[in-house]
Amino acid sequence: MTTATAPKSLPGAAGPRHRAVPRPPLALPPRAALALIAAGTLGVLGLWWLNTPSVVGAAGWLTGAGRITGLLAGYAAPVLLLLMARLPPVERGVGADRLARWHAFGGRWLVALVSVHVLTVVWGYALTDGRGLVGEGVEIVFHYPEMLKATFGTLLMLGTGAVSARAARRRLSYETWYYLHLATYLAVALAFAHQLATGADLGGGPGQAAWYALYFGTAALLGWFRLLRPWLLDRRHGLRVAEVRPEGAGVVSLFLSGRRLDELRAEPGQFFRLQFQAPGLRWAANPYSLSAPPHPEFLRFTVKDLGGHSAAVAGLRPGTRVRAEGPYGAFTGRRQRQRKVLLLGAGVGITPLRALFETLPGRVTLVQRARRPEDVLFRAELAEVARRRRAAVHELLGSREQVGDLGTALRRLVPDLAEHDVYLCGPELLAEEAVRALRAAGVPAGRIHRESFVF
């Protein structure tokens, strides 16, 4: 039987009734996604090349630089939105964690492109018109079509980039960062009108048609996958809180019941973004991983108090409606290539590993890193799963000084470490240390599968 006991409101739900998950219809591999992005970039460069006359003098070079950076920024903005649009084939193939890293990397480039675009265009026009930079900037903003809106959009975009920087991001709660990030939609919409009105490179033919298709297509996909599809799933499955069960200090397991949950085709290791229909929680959708294999009658998530939203989960009442987006993520058994698997987790990062520990085939070892014994989660459950499937569970306890070199500690627990697939989930500092230790121990980078909670 499964060791994740059912919520009290579903006394007969525990048992071997979860079905084999059918293979999803489509998953876009990371290389294919990058190839599509690169092909679009080449198309933008080609559009600029075809519509650029001969460049003469400093003003011509500056204006040309402003045009190409503006086009590239105009292309990058909707691409970055699509990366986080929660498109199922992209989420399944690339994985939410990798998409978040691509999005952050691309966001830095977008801010740089926009900054260079503004500077070079104003400078180039100033040289052409014989004005100073400030005078030319005022002229462009107040007398060129759509430029007031474009200026406001640029300021929004740069402001969002500033709060997304790692140093600033760490000082913000997830909810604050989430709401501030919504400003990017408005910023992109404002820039879109400006490019059509003043972008000579788009012309009136295929280039302009492609720009319309890119922006309106992005808006349609965002509307479907971020708004309409979650609403339809909510109507279909009717998720509600069945029970909130304490697991440890500041940690609770949340059981959700609903209709036809097997049709969600969730897999161990995946996560949902949950939007609780309760005061103070209904406007933010936070990511939470499944902490047990999905069951046709309930889903279990385990949540640690890491902020306002997660802290409020502990006070949810049974019967509270929940809108769920997902399942998302590629941190699943589909990544497994070796028969030997190490699951390495810490803190609430143990939640997706707990579900994988019960379901991955082969010889599986789970190592849970914690400072104190009372910080270990699912001790009894993991011991039962290990006994039943003849797997191994280890607890790596103590401070960094007490544990010493992580690679040495792991090799002591798993002597043939280099022969394993490794699934890694936990705080960012631990994950980075673990990746270095695993690579030094001979584990190929392609066999280190990582899930991060930095979104």
C-alpha positions as CSV (number, residue, x, y, z in Angstrom):
1,M,0.0,0.0,0.0
2,T,1.1,3.6,-0.4
3,T,2.5,5.2,2.7
4,A,0.9,8.6,2.1
5,T,-2.3,8.0,4.1
6,A,-5.4,9.5,2.8
7,P,-7.0,12.6,4.4
8,K,-9.6,11.8,7.1
9,S,-12.4,13.0,4.9
10,L,-11.5,10.2,2.4
11,P,-11.1,7.2,4.7
12,G,-11.1,4.6,1.8
13,A,-8.7,6.5,-0.5
14,A,-5.4,5.0,0.6
15,G,-4.4,2.0,-1.3
16,P,-2.9,0.9,-4.6
17,R,-5.4,2.6,-6.8
18,H,-3.4,5.2,-8.6
19,R,-3.0,4.2,-12.2
20,A,-0.1,4.3,-14.6
21,V,0.3,7.7,-16.1
22,P,-0.1,7.8,-19.9
23,R,2.7,9.5,-21.8
24,P,2.0,13.2,-22.5
25,P,1.4,13.9,-26.2
26,L,4.2,16.4,-26.7
27,A,7.4,17.5,-24.9
28,L,9.7,20.1,-26.5
29,P,13.4,19.2,-25.7
30,P,15.7,22.1,-24.5
31,R,17.8,22.0,-27.7
32,A,14.7,22.3,-29.9
33,A,13.4,25.2,-27.8
34,L,16.8,27.0,-28.1
35,A,16.9,26.3,-31.9
36,L,13.5,28.0,-32.3
37,I,14.6,31.0,-30.4
38,A,17.8,31.2,-32.4
39,A,15.9,30.9,-35.7
40,G,13.7,33.8,-34.7
41,T,16.8,35.9,-33.8
42,L,18.3,35.2,-37.2
43,G,15.0,36.3,-38.8
44,V,15.1,39.6,-36.9
45,L,18.7,40.2,-38.0
46,G,17.7,39.4,-41.5
47,L,14.8,41.9,-41.3
48,W,17.1,44.6,-40.2
49,W,19.7,43.8,-42.9
50,L,17.1,43.9,-45.7
51,N,15.7,47.3,-44.6
52,T,19.0,49.0,-43.7
53,P,20.5,51.4,-46.2
54,S,24.2,52.2,-46.3
55,V,25.5,53.5,-43.0
56,V,27.4,56.8,-43.2
57,G,29.0,58.7,-40.4
58,A,28.7,58.6,-36.6
59,A,25.0,59.5,-36.6
60,G,24.3,56.7,-39.1
61,W,26.2,54.1,-37.0
62,L,24.5,55.2,-33.8
63,T,21.0,55.2,-35.4
64,G,21.7,51.8,-36.9
65,A,22.8,50.4,-33.6
66,G,19.6,51.8,-32.0
67,R,17.4,50.1,-34.7
68,I,19.0,46.7,-34.4
69,T,18.9,46.7,-30.6
70,G,15.3,47.9,-30.7
71,L,14.3,45.1,-33.0
72,L,16.1,42.5,-30.9
73,A,14.5,43.9,-27.7
74,G,11.1,43.8,-29.4
75,Y,11.6,40.2,-30.2
76,A,13.1,39.2,-26.9
77,A,10.2,40.6,-24.8
78,P,7.5,38.3,-26.1
79,V,9.9,35.3,-26.1
80,L,10.6,35.9,-22.4
81,L,6.9,36.0,-21.8
82,L,6.4,32.8,-23.7
83,L,9.1,31.1,-21.6
84,M,7.0,31.7,-18.5
85,A,3.6,31.2,-20.2
86,R,3.3,27.7,-18.7
87,L,3.0,26.0,-22.1
88,P,2.7,22.3,-21.3
89,P,5.0,21.0,-24.1
90,V,7.7,23.4,-23.0
91,E,7.2,22.8,-19.3
92,R,7.4,19.1,-19.8
93,G,10.4,19.1,-22.1
94,V,12.5,21.9,-20.8
95,G,11.4,22.0,-17.1
96,A,10.2,25.0,-15.1
97,D,13.5,25.3,-13.3
98,R,15.6,25.6,-16.5
99,L,12.9,27.9,-18.0
100,A,13.2,30.2,-15.0
101,R,17.0,30.4,-15.5
102,W,16.6,31.1,-19.2
103,H,14.1,33.8,-18.4
104,A,16.4,35.4,-15.8
105,F,19.3,35.3,-18.3
106,G,17.3,36.7,-21.1
107,G,15.8,39.4,-18.9
108,R,19.3,40.8,-18.2
109,W,19.9,40.9,-22.0
110,L,16.6,42.6,-22.6
111,V,17.4,45.3,-20.1
112,A,20.8,45.8,-21.7
113,L,19.3,45.9,-25.2
114,V,16.6,48.5,-24.2
115,S,19.2,50.6,-22.5
116,V,21.5,50.6,-25.5
117,H,18.6,51.2,-27.8
118,V,17.5,54.4,-26.0
119,L,21.0,55.8,-25.7
120,T,22.1,55.2,-29.3
121,V,18.8,56.4,-30.9
122,V,18.7,59.6,-28.9
123,W,22.4,60.2,-29.5
124,G,22.2,59.4,-33.3
125,Y,19.2,61.7,-33.7
126,A,20.9,64.4,-31.7
127,L,23.9,64.4,-34.1
128,T,21.6,64.4,-37.1
129,D,19.5,67.3,-35.8
130,G,22.3,69.3,-34.2
131,R,20.8,69.2,-30.7
132,G,22.0,68.2,-27.3
133,L,21.1,64.8,-25.8
134,V,18.6,66.2,-23.4
135,G,16.9,68.4,-26.0
136,E,16.7,65.5,-28.5
137,G,15.3,63.2,-25.8
138,V,12.5,65.7,-25.0
139,E,11.8,66.1,-28.7
140,I,11.5,62.3,-29.2
141,V,9.4,61.7,-26.1
142,F,6.8,64.5,-26.6
143,H,6.6,64.8,-30.4
144,Y,7.1,61.3,-31.9
145,P,4.1,59.1,-32.3
146,E,3.5,56.6,-29.4
147,M,6.7,57.7,-27.6
148,L,5.0,58.8,-24.4
149,K,3.6,55.3,-24.0
150,A,6.9,53.7,-25.0
151,T,8.8,55.8,-22.4
152,F,6.4,54.7,-19.7
153,G,6.8,51.1,-20.8
154,T,10.6,51.4,-20.8
155,L,10.6,52.7,-17.3
156,L,8.4,49.8,-16.2
157,M,10.6,47.3,-17.9
158,L,13.8,48.7,-16.4
159,G,12.1,48.9,-12.9
160,T,11.0,45.2,-13.2
161,G,14.6,44.3,-14.2
162,A,15.9,46.1,-11.1
163,V,13.6,44.2,-8.7
164,S,14.4,40.9,-10.4
165,A,18.2,41.3,-9.7
166,R,19.3,38.6,-7.3
167,A,20.3,41.0,-4.5
168,A,16.9,42.8,-4.7
169,R,14.9,39.6,-5.2
170,R,16.1,38.1,-2.0
171,R,14.7,41.0,0.0
172,L,11.2,40.6,-1.5
173,S,8.5,38.1,-0.7
174,Y,7.3,35.8,-3.5
175,E,4.0,37.6,-3.5
176,T,5.5,41.1,-3.9
177,W,7.8,40.0,-6.6
178,Y,4.9,38.2,-8.4
179,Y,2.7,41.4,-8.4
180,L,5.6,43.6,-9.5
181,H,6.4,41.2,-12.4
182,L,2.9,41.7,-13.8
183,A,4.0,45.1,-14.9
184,T,6.0,43.5,-17.7
185,Y,2.8,42.7,-19.6
186,L,1.9,46.4,-19.7
187,A,5.4,47.4,-20.6
188,V,5.5,45.0,-23.6
189,A,2.1,46.1,-24.8
190,L,3.2,49.8,-24.7
191,A,6.4,49.0,-26.6
192,F,4.5,47.1,-29.2
193,A,2.5,50.1,-30.4
194,H,5.7,52.2,-30.5
195,Q,7.5,49.8,-32.7
196,L,4.7,49.6,-35.3
197,A,4.4,53.4,-35.4
198,T,8.0,54.3,-35.6
199,G,9.9,51.2,-36.6
200,A,11.0,51.7,-40.1
201,D,12.6,48.2,-40.3
202,L,9.2,46.6,-40.0
203,G,7.9,48.3,-43.1
204,G,4.4,47.4,-44.2
205,G,4.9,43.9,-45.5
206,P,6.0,40.5,-44.1
207,G,8.0,42.1,-41.3
208,Q,5.0,43.9,-39.9
209,A,2.8,40.8,-40.3
210,A,5.4,38.7,-38.4
211,W,5.5,41.3,-35.6
212,Y,1.7,41.2,-35.3
213,A,1.7,37.4,-35.3
214,L,4.4,37.3,-32.6
215,Y,2.7,39.7,-30.2
216,F,-0.9,38.7,-30.7
217,G,0.1,35.0,-30.7
218,T,1.9,35.6,-27.4
219,A,-1.1,37.4,-26.0
220,A,-3.4,34.5,-27.1
221,L,-1.2,31.8,-25.5
222,L,-0.9,33.8,-22.3
223,G,-4.6,34.3,-22.1
224,W,-5.3,30.6,-22.7
225,F,-2.7,29.0,-20.4
226,R,-2.6,31.6,-17.7
227,L,-6.3,32.5,-17.4
228,L,-8.8,30.5,-19.4
229,R,-7.3,27.0,-19.0
230,P,-6.9,27.2,-15.2
231,W,-10.5,28.4,-15.0
232,L,-11.7,25.4,-17.1
233,L,-9.6,23.0,-15.0
234,D,-11.1,24.5,-11.8
235,R,-14.6,23.9,-13.2
236,R,-13.8,20.3,-14.3
237,H,-11.9,19.1,-11.2
238,G,-13.4,21.1,-8.3
239,L,-10.3,21.0,-6.1
240,R,-10.9,21.7,-2.4
241,V,-8.9,21.4,0.8
242,A,-9.6,18.1,2.4
243,E,-7.2,18.3,5.3
244,V,-4.2,20.3,6.6
245,R,-1.9,17.9,8.5
246,P,1.1,19.1,10.6
247,E,4.4,17.4,9.6
248,G,7.0,19.4,11.7
249,A,7.9,22.8,12.9
250,G,6.4,25.2,10.4
251,V,5.6,22.4,7.9
252,V,2.2,21.1,6.9
253,S,0.9,18.7,4.4
254,L,-2.0,19.9,2.3
255,F,-4.5,17.3,1.0
256,L,-6.7,18.3,-1.9
257,S,-9.6,16.3,-3.1
258,G,-11.5,16.6,-6.4
259,R,-13.1,15.0,-9.3
260,R,-11.3,12.9,-12.0
261,L,-7.9,13.8,-10.7
262,D,-6.2,11.1,-12.8
263,E,-7.1,13.1,-15.9
264,L,-4.6,15.7,-14.8
265,R,-1.9,13.2,-15.7
266,A,0.3,14.5,-12.9
267,E,3.6,12.7,-12.3
268,P,5.8,12.3,-9.2
269,G,8.3,15.1,-9.1
270,Q,6.0,17.7,-10.7
271,F,4.4,20.8,-9.1
272,F,1.3,22.8,-9.3
273,R,0.7,26.5,-8.8
274,L,-2.1,26.8,-6.3
275,Q,-4.4,29.7,-5.8
276,F,-6.5,29.4,-2.7
277,Q,-9.9,31.0,-2.7
278,A,-9.5,32.5,0.8
279,P,-9.0,36.0,2.0
280,G,-5.4,37.3,1.3
281,L,-4.5,34.3,-0.9
282,R,-6.8,34.4,-3.9
283,W,-4.7,36.7,-6.1
284,A,-1.4,34.8,-6.1
285,A,-0.6,31.4,-7.5
286,N,2.4,29.9,-5.7
287,P,4.3,26.8,-6.8
288,Y,4.1,23.7,-4.6
289,S,5.5,20.2,-5.4
290,L,3.6,17.0,-5.0
291,S,4.9,15.2,-1.9
292,A,3.3,11.9,-2.7
293,P,2.5,10.1,-5.9
294,P,-0.8,11.5,-7.4
295,H,-3.9,9.5,-6.5
296,P,-7.2,9.5,-8.4
297,E,-9.0,10.9,-5.3
298,F,-6.5,13.3,-3.7
299,L,-3.2,15.2,-4.2
300,R,-0.8,15.9,-1.4
301,F,1.5,18.9,-1.2
302,T,3.9,19.7,1.7
303,V,4.4,23.4,2.5
304,K,7.0,25.1,4.7
305,D,6.4,28.5,6.2
306,L,8.7,30.6,4.0
307,G,6.5,33.7,3.6
308,G,3.1,35.2,3.9
309,H,1.4,32.8,1.4
310,S,3.0,29.6,2.6
311,A,2.4,30.6,6.2
312,A,-1.3,31.1,5.6
313,V,-1.7,27.7,4.1
314,A,-1.5,26.2,7.6
315,G,-4.7,28.0,8.6
316,L,-6.8,26.9,5.6
317,R,-10.1,25.3,6.5
318,P,-11.4,22.0,4.9
319,G,-13.7,22.8,2.0
320,T,-11.7,25.9,0.8
321,R,-11.7,26.0,-3.0
322,V,-8.4,25.8,-4.8
323,R,-7.6,26.8,-8.3
324,A,-4.6,24.8,-9.6
325,E,-2.4,25.4,-12.6
326,G,-0.4,22.4,-13.8
327,P,1.0,19.9,-13.5
328,Y,4.3,21.5,-14.5
329,G,8.0,20.5,-14.5
330,A,10.3,18.0,-16.0
331,F,11.8,16.8,-12.7
332,T,10.3,13.3,-13.2
333,G,11.2,9.7,-13.9
334,R,11.5,10.6,-17.6
335,R,15.0,12.0,-16.9
336,Q,16.3,8.8,-15.4
337,R,19.0,7.1,-17.5
338,Q,20.8,4.9,-15.0
339,R,19.4,2.0,-12.9
340,K,21.1,3.5,-9.8
341,V,19.6,6.7,-8.6
342,L,20.5,9.1,-5.8
343,L,17.9,11.5,-4.5
344,L,19.5,14.4,-2.5
345,G,17.4,16.9,-0.8
346,A,17.2,19.4,2.0
347,G,14.4,21.3,3.8
348,V,11.2,21.5,1.9
349,G,13.2,20.4,-1.2
350,I,12.5,16.8,0.0
351,T,8.9,17.0,-1.1
352,P,9.3,16.1,-4.8
353,L,12.0,13.6,-3.9
354,R,9.5,11.9,-1.5
355,A,7.2,11.2,-4.4
356,L,10.0,10.0,-6.6
357,F,11.4,7.7,-3.9
358,E,8.2,5.7,-4.0
359,T,8.0,5.4,-7.8
360,L,11.4,5.5,-9.5
361,P,12.5,2.0,-10.7
362,G,15.9,0.6,-10.0
363,R,18.2,0.9,-7.0
364,V,17.3,4.1,-5.3
365,T,19.1,5.8,-2.4
366,L,17.7,8.9,-0.7
367,V,19.9,11.3,1.3
368,Q,18.2,14.0,3.4
369,R,20.4,16.9,4.5
370,A,19.3,18.7,7.7
371,R,20.9,20.7,10.5
372,R,19.0,19.0,13.3
373,P,17.1,15.7,13.7
374,E,13.8,17.6,14.2
375,D,14.2,19.2,10.8
376,V,14.0,15.8,9.0
377,L,10.7,15.4,7.2
378,F,8.8,12.1,6.4
379,R,11.1,10.0,8.5
380,A,8.5,7.2,9.2
381,E,7.1,7.3,5.6
382,L,10.6,7.1,4.0
383,A,11.6,4.2,6.3
384,E,8.4,2.3,5.3
385,V,9.0,3.0,1.6
386,A,12.6,1.9,1.9
387,R,11.6,-1.3,3.7
388,R,9.0,-2.2,1.2
389,R,11.1,-1.6,-1.9
390,R,14.5,-2.5,-0.4
391,A,15.9,1.0,-0.9
392,A,18.3,3.0,1.3
393,V,17.6,6.1,3.3
394,H,20.3,8.3,4.9
395,E,20.2,11.4,7.0
396,L,23.1,13.8,6.8
397,L,22.8,15.9,9.9
398,G,24.8,18.8,11.3
399,S,26.2,22.1,10.3
400,R,28.5,22.5,7.3
401,E,31.5,22.4,9.6
402,Q,30.2,19.2,11.2
403,V,29.4,17.5,7.9
404,G,32.6,18.6,6.3
405,D,33.1,18.2,2.5
406,L,29.8,17.2,1.0
407,G,31.4,15.1,-1.7
408,T,33.3,13.1,0.8
409,A,30.2,12.6,2.9
410,L,28.2,11.5,-0.1
411,R,30.8,9.0,-1.3
412,R,30.9,7.5,2.2
413,L,27.1,6.9,2.0
414,V,27.1,6.0,-1.7
415,P,30.5,4.5,-2.7
416,D,29.7,4.1,-6.4
417,L,28.3,7.7,-6.7
418,A,29.7,8.3,-10.2
419,E,27.4,5.5,-11.5
420,H,24.2,7.2,-10.4
421,D,21.6,9.5,-11.8
422,V,21.2,12.3,-9.2
423,Y,18.0,14.2,-8.5
424,L,18.8,17.3,-6.5
425,C,16.3,19.6,-4.8
426,G,16.9,22.1,-2.0
427,P,18.0,25.6,-1.1
428,E,20.1,27.4,-3.7
429,L,23.4,27.4,-1.7
430,L,23.2,23.7,-1.0
431,A,22.3,22.9,-4.6
432,E,25.3,24.8,-5.9
433,E,27.6,23.1,-3.4
434,A,26.1,19.7,-4.3
435,V,26.6,20.2,-8.0
436,R,30.3,21.0,-7.5
437,A,30.7,18.0,-5.2
438,L,28.9,15.7,-7.6
439,R,30.9,16.9,-10.6
440,A,34.2,16.4,-8.6
441,A,33.0,12.9,-7.7
442,G,32.7,12.0,-11.4
443,V,29.0,12.4,-12.0
444,P,28.4,13.7,-15.5
445,A,26.6,17.0,-15.8
446,G,23.9,15.3,-17.9
447,R,23.0,13.0,-15.0
448,I,22.5,15.7,-12.4
449,H,18.8,16.7,-12.5
450,R,18.1,19.8,-10.5
451,E,15.0,21.4,-9.2
452,S,15.1,24.9,-7.7
453,F,12.6,26.9,-5.7
454,V,13.9,30.2,-7.2
455,F,11.1,31.4,-9.5
